[in-house]
Amino acid sequence: MTRQIISTPDAPAAIGTYSQAVRVGPAVYISGQIPLDPATGQLVTGDIEVEIRRVFDNLKAVAAAAGGSLAHAVRVTIYLTDLGNFAKVNEIMAQYLPQPWPSRVTVGVSQLPKGARVEIDCILHLD
């Protein structure tokens, strides 16, 4: 098994002992992204829509660095500290990922790193 580590300055640097993504064969495992601005490393705050878009922009950047796009997503996991934001995630996700939709899990959690309100990870399959 050959693992290729994926890294890009267009997404936030890892804040722990993990890689932005790892590719094994055609599968790319993108680590959870929170709404960190890649330029500053700071959490974007304010409207939840801005935070969700930042997360998807980060995922998009890592997917591009791996040679793919979010159109290659086969699995998405969403973590929310407030499930009341579920509809907004659905609305924004539809703008970033085309149909047919990937499989998905949404989990309500009490806390996320750095006080984020949303974190999303995904798995891509590159043809």
C-alpha positions in Angstrom: 0.0 0.0 0.0 1.4 3.3 -1.1 0.2 6.4 0.7 0.5 9.8 -0.8 0.2 12.8 1.5 -1.8 15.7 0.1 -1.0 19.2 1.3 -1.8 22.7 -0.1 -1.4 26.2 1.2 -4.8 27.0 -0.2 -6.4 25.2 2.8 -5.5 25.6 6.5 -2.4 23.9 7.8 -3.1 20.9 10.1 -3.4 22.0 13.7 -2.5 18.5 15.0 -0.9 15.2 14.2 -2.7 14.7 10.9 -2.4 15.4 7.2 -4.8 17.5 5.2 -5.5 14.4 3.1 -4.1 11.0 2.3 -4.4 9.3 -1.1 -4.4 5.5 -1.3 -5.0 4.3 -4.8 -8.0 6.1 -6.2 -9.3 7.0 -2.7 -8.6 10.3 -1.1 -9.4 10.8 2.6 -9.7 14.5 3.4 -9.4 15.3 7.1 -12.1 17.3 8.8 -12.1 21.0 7.9 -13.4 23.7 10.2 -13.9 27.3 9.1 -10.3 28.4 9.3 -9.0 31.1 7.0 -5.9 29.5 5.3 -4.2 32.8 5.0 -4.4 33.7 8.7 -5.1 30.4 10.4 -7.9 32.1 12.3 -11.5 30.9 12.6 -13.9 32.9 10.5 -16.8 34.0 12.6 -20.2 35.6 12.3 -23.0 34.2 10.1 -23.1 30.4 10.0 -23.4 30.6 6.2 -19.9 32.2 6.0 -18.5 29.5 8.2 -20.1 26.7 6.2 -18.8 28.2 2.9 -15.3 28.5 4.3 -15.4 24.8 5.2 -16.5 23.8 1.7 -13.8 26.2 0.2 -11.2 24.4 2.3 -12.4 21.0 1.2 -12.5 22.1 -2.4 -8.8 23.3 -2.2 -7.6 20.0 -0.7 -9.6 18.1 -3.3 -8.0 20.1 -6.1 -4.5 19.5 -4.6 -5.3 15.8 -4.8 -6.1 16.1 -8.5 -9.8 16.0 -8.1 -12.8 18.0 -7.1 -15.8 17.8 -4.8 -17.6 16.1 -7.7 -15.5 13.1 -6.8 -16.9 12.9 -3.2 -18.4 9.5 -2.4 -18.8 10.1 1.4 -19.3 13.3 3.4 -19.5 13.5 7.2 -20.8 16.7 8.8 -20.4 17.6 12.5 -22.6 20.4 13.8 -22.8 21.9 17.3 -26.4 23.0 16.5 -28.5 20.7 14.3 -30.7 23.8 13.7 -28.1 24.6 11.0 -28.8 21.4 9.1 -30.9 23.0 6.5 -28.3 25.7 5.8 -25.6 23.0 5.3 -27.9 21.3 2.8 -28.5 24.5 0.9 -24.8 25.3 0.7 -23.6 21.7 0.1 -25.9 21.7 -3.0 -23.9 24.6 -4.4 -20.6 22.9 -4.0 -21.3 19.2 -4.8 -23.2 18.2 -7.9 -25.7 15.4 -8.2 -25.6 12.5 -7.8 -25.1 13.2 -4.2 -22.5 11.3 -2.2 -23.5 9.2 0.9 -23.5 11.4 4.0 -23.7 11.3 7.8 -24.6 14.3 9.9 -23.7 14.2 13.6 -24.7 16.6 16.4 -21.7 17.2 18.7 -21.2 19.3 21.8 -17.9 20.8 20.8 -15.5 21.2 17.9 -11.9 22.3 17.7 -11.2 26.0 18.3 -14.9 26.6 19.1 -16.0 26.0 15.5 -19.7 25.3 14.9 -19.2 23.1 11.8 -16.7 20.5 10.7 -16.8 18.5 7.5 -14.7 15.7 6.2 -15.0 13.6 3.0 -13.7 10.8 0.9 -13.1 11.2 -2.8 -12.8 8.5 -5.4 -10.6 9.6 -8.3 -11.1 7.6 -11.6 
